Amino acid sequence: MGIGPLQPVAFVGLRFFNQLSAGQVARLQLVEHGLNGAIVSLAGKLFRARGALPARAGERFWAVIDSIAGDRIEVRHISPSPAGSRDVCLPDVARVLGLPGDYETEMVLRELLRWRLPLDKNLIAGLTIRVKDLPASERAAYLAAAGLALSLRLPDEPAAREKVVAYLLGCAGAGPEGRELFNQASLNHPEHGKMLALSINGGESWQGQLFLIMPRSRGLDVSEGPVRLILSLTTTAGEIWVDLGLSGKQLQGKVILPDQQFFPLFSRGKHLLEERLTRAGFTPGSIQVEVSSIGSVAELLVSRAEPERYLPLDIRV
């Protein structure tokens, strides 16, 4: 189906087209049928459309963008979007892209959509092969790290992405190049701004990484919130994660433990942490303690979707 603007494209319209890219999933609405096609709404803008369209005015439907040439957009219909529904079935997306609807393919699709990445068929196929070669316990962490790496503006070479993924996963022998590439790149994701990674050394007792996520609009100025700090500590007891959000002097977050046996100890100790934060001039909010297996900082950055259906995050309507 092809769509084009009703009016000549002005400067604001050009900026809108530059925000779109082939492979994105979008939700459209049929406004009305006409003699020369129909009028549809995409991201609050009206377009003339030709091709396979819903039967009734007002119906919404999902489509994947095939190509953008000038002010013309080619899209492929995925499935209807009933009133009150904001999700798209992953098997329908796989079918339209000509991909197998197996569990591993859906895992890859879900991760790319979580990071608002275009759905490139070759990329999906390659990631699916990689996922199938991994133990089930390592798949979620790998895909999250790959999604974050694909969201970074890295040098246009596969080796750069692989180095960043290896760094994010803490792979043995992953040298400093991955962290350097990570710190030099900007993150192309609307929910996050600048990200920096620092190594910290506790000698033989523990090693760790500190990730600083700062608001996009303020660059390196962290005097104003919200700022997020994620600390990963590798200790003899396992890997412990501390995820803190700071807005002004208000601080809240959670401690994530690798094993249930440490839960009582940390639950009691969080009151001491709150007291120390208060003495340091902060206002502690809710600090939770939970048990979970985290393989990469990328798993903490965007929320998980339901296993069977996905609430798309790349819809601009």
Number of C-alpha atoms within 10 A of each C-alpha: 15 19 23 19 18 12 10 9 15 9 8 9 14 12 11 13 16 12 8 18 17 17 18 21 29 22 25 25 23 22 18 16 18 10 5 9 16 18 21 26 21 16 13 11 13 19 21 21 25 17 14 11 19 16 10 11 15 15 18 22 19 24 24 22 22 19 17 17 8 11 14 16 21 19 22 18 22 23 17 17 18 11 9 6 10 14 15 22 16 20 20 16 22 20 12 14 18 10 17 13 14 11 15 19 21 24 20 25 23 23 22 25 21 21 24 20 23 19 23 15 14 10 12 21 16 11 19 20 12 14 20 13 9 12 8 9 10 13 19 20 20 23 24 27 26 24 22 28 23 19 18 19 15 18 11 8 8 9 11 16 23 17 22 27 28 20 23 26 21 14 11 8 8 17 13 12 14 19 20 16 20 25 17 14 17 18 21 17 15 10 11 17 19 20 21 18 18 13 13 14 11 11 7 8 10 15 16 17 19 18 17 18 21 22 19 17 9 13 11 14 12 17 11 13 16 16 20 22 18 22 22 21 21 16 14 10 12 11 19 20 26 18 19 17 18 20 15 14 15 15 21 18 19 17 21 21 22 17 15 11 10 14 17 10 10 18 15 11 12 16 12 12 14 19 13 13 15 14 10 9 10 17 17 18 13 11 18 15 20 16 16 14 15 20 20 21 21 21 19 14 15 14 9 13 14 9 11 13 14 20 17 19 15 19 17 13 12
